[in-house]
Amino acid sequence: MIVDEEMYKVAVRKLLGSTFIMRRKDKKVYDYIMDNEHREFIMSRLEEIGYGLEWNEEDEIVSLIDLSLQNGEETPYNFHRFSPHTIYMLFVLMLIYEEKKANWVERIIVNFEEVQDRLQSLHLDITPSEKRNAYKQFRRYNLISVKDRDLRLNVEEGGTLEIYPSIMFCMKEEQFALVLKDLEEKIKEREEGEDNDYNDENMAD
């Protein structure tokens, strides 16, 4: 097979840099990778350095996977070991995406205030700086679209972001369940602590 070396380098560089390639954002690279011969060639080369490909033709997404993680290495989810706060942010955006997609919304666009309300409902205290850093990381990995102007403003209200379907491929079902379980335990501990504080106050009276 004759390989376009320049296009091959562009494709692999983008996969390594962004993890997810979506046709709606990068049609040329996506179509190149998803050509059967090209895909097989790219996969064979990636396997030499411990990586592979997954793809979803319905959503027109191709993603880089770490084969070592597929073999059972413990990690929150594939590739990027985000901070706990970033993982919670990711989880919340996945919840919002699923809910809106169930209503047959074509493009999932939300405002910062909606995200903030969901974080508060889960008793997640995440600082504006942590939110801003999380949004920047998600944008880098083609999980969301958000303007720099909005990130410079108050990231708890006012600005908007678009959540891409790629966000649903960040966690396997079992990984999603682990984050959910962790959050449920945190909420339970918080509620029990509040009950204890209330009882202590009543006893003092």
C-alpha positions in Angstrom: 0.0 0.0 0.0 1.2 3.5 -0.9 1.1 5.7 2.2 0.8 9.4 2.2 3.5 10.0 4.9 2.6 13.6 5.5 -1.1 12.8 6.1 -0.1 9.8 8.2 2.0 12.0 10.4 -0.8 14.6 10.8 -3.3 11.9 11.7 -1.1 10.2 14.3 0.0 13.6 15.8 -3.6 14.6 16.2 -4.5 11.3 17.8 -1.7 11.6 20.3 -2.4 15.2 21.0 -6.2 15.1 21.2 -7.2 11.5 21.7 -10.5 12.0 19.9 -10.9 12.9 16.2 -14.5 13.9 15.1 -15.5 14.1 11.5 -17.6 17.3 12.1 -14.4 19.1 13.3 -11.7 17.4 11.1 -13.3 15.7 8.1 -10.1 15.2 6.2 -8.2 13.5 9.0 -11.2 11.5 10.1 -11.8 10.2 6.6 -8.2 9.4 6.1 -8.0 7.3 9.3 -11.3 5.5 8.6 -10.3 4.4 5.2 -9.9 0.6 5.7 -6.4 0.3 4.4 -5.2 3.4 6.2 -6.8 2.4 9.4 -5.2 -1.1 9.4 -1.8 0.5 8.7 -2.2 3.1 11.4 -3.3 0.5 13.9 -0.3 -1.8 13.2 2.1 1.1 13.7 0.3 2.3 16.9 0.4 -1.2 18.4 4.2 -1.1 18.2 4.1 1.7 20.8 1.3 0.3 22.9 -1.7 2.1 21.4 -4.7 1.2 19.4 -7.9 2.7 17.9 -11.6 2.6 18.7 -14.2 4.1 16.5 -18.0 4.8 16.4 -19.2 5.3 12.9 -22.7 6.4 14.0 -21.2 9.4 15.8 -18.3 9.6 13.4 -15.6 9.5 16.2 -12.3 7.7 16.3 -10.2 7.6 19.4 -6.8 6.6 20.6 -6.7 3.8 23.3 -3.9 2.7 25.5 -3.7 -1.1 25.1 -2.1 -1.5 28.5 -5.2 -0.1 30.1 -7.3 -2.5 28.1 -5.3 -5.3 29.8 -6.5 -4.4 33.2 -4.3 -1.6 34.5 -6.2 0.4 37.0 -7.0 4.0 36.0 -10.1 6.3 36.3 -10.6 6.0 32.5 -8.5 5.7 29.4 -5.4 7.8 28.8 -5.4 10.9 30.9 -5.2 10.8 34.7 -7.2 13.9 35.5 -7.4 15.2 39.0 -10.4 14.1 41.1 -12.1 17.4 40.6 -11.7 17.1 36.8 -13.1 13.6 36.8 -16.2 14.9 38.7 -16.6 17.7 36.2 -16.3 15.1 33.4 -19.0 13.0 35.1 -21.4 15.9 35.4 -21.0 16.9 31.8 -21.7 13.2 30.8 -24.9 13.3 32.9 -26.0 16.5 31.2 -25.2 15.2 27.8 -27.1 12.0 28.3 -30.2 13.9 29.6 -30.3 16.3 26.8 -29.6 13.7 24.1 -32.5 11.7 25.4 -34.7 14.6 24.3 -33.4 14.3 20.8 -31.4 17.6 21.0 -29.0 17.6 18.1 -26.3 19.9 19.6 -25.8 19.9 23.3 -25.2 23.5 24.3 -25.3 24.4 28.0 -24.4 27.5 30.1 -21.9 27.5 33.0 -24.7 28.2 35.4 -26.4 24.9 34.5 -23.1 23.0 35.1 -22.7 24.9 38.4 -26.2 24.0 39.6 -25.5 20.3 38.9 -22.2 20.4 40.8 -23.9 22.0 43.8 -26.7 19.4 43.7 -24.0 16.7 44.1 -22.3 18.8 46.9 -19.2 19.2 44.8 -17.1 22.2 45.8 -14.9 23.0 42.8 -13.2 26.3 42.6 -13.5 28.6 39.5 -9.8 28.0 38.8 -10.3 24.2 38.9 -13.3 24.6 36.6 -11.4 26.7 34.2 -8.5 24.2 34.0 -11.0 21.3 33.5 -12.7 23.1 30.6 -9.4 23.8 29.0 -8.4 20.1 29.2 -11.8 19.0 27.9 -11.4 21.3 24.9 -7.9 20.0 24.2 -9.2 16.5 24.0 -12.2 17.4 21.7 -14.8 16.8 24.4 -16.2 20.3 24.4 -16.1 23.6 22.6 -15.8 26.7 24.7 -14.6 30.2 23.8 -11.5 31.7 25.5 -13.6 34.8 26.2 -16.1 32.8 28.3 -13.2 31.1 30.1 -11.8 34.5 31.0 -15.1 35.5 32.5 -16.9 34.0 35.5 -16.9 30.2 34.8 -19.9 29.7 37.1 -22.4 31.8 35.0 -22.8 33.7 31.8 -20.7 31.7 29.4 -21.7 28.6 27.3 -20.1 25.5 26.1 -21.0 22.7 23.6 -20.6 19.1 24.8 -19.5 16.8 22.0 -20.6 13.2 21.7 -17.0 12.1 22.3 -17.5 12.8 26.0 -19.5 9.6 26.2 -16.5 7.5 25.2 -14.3 8.7 28.0 -15.4 6.1 30.6 -16.4 2.5 30.3 -19.7 1.6 32.1 -17.8 0.1 35.1 -15.6 3.3 35.4 -18.7 5.5 35.3 -20.3 3.3 38.0 -17.2 3.7 40.2 -17.4 7.5 40.0 -21.1 7.4 40.8 -20.5 5.1 43.8 -17.7 7.4 45.0 -20.1 10.4 44.8 -22.9 8.6 46.5 -20.6 7.8 49.4 -19.4 11.4 49.7 -23.0 12.7 49.7 -23.9 10.1 52.4 -20.9 11.1 54.5 -21.8 14.8 54.2 -25.4 14.2 55.1 -24.4 12.1 58.1 -22.0 14.9 59.2 -24.8 17.5 58.9 -27.2 15.2 61.0 -24.5 14.9 63.7 -24.0 18.6 63.8 -27.7 19.2 64.1 -28.0 16.6 66.9 -25.0 18.2 68.7 -26.6 21.6 68.5 -29.9 20.3 69.9 -28.2 18.6 72.8 -26.3 21.8 73.6 -29.7 23.6 73.8 
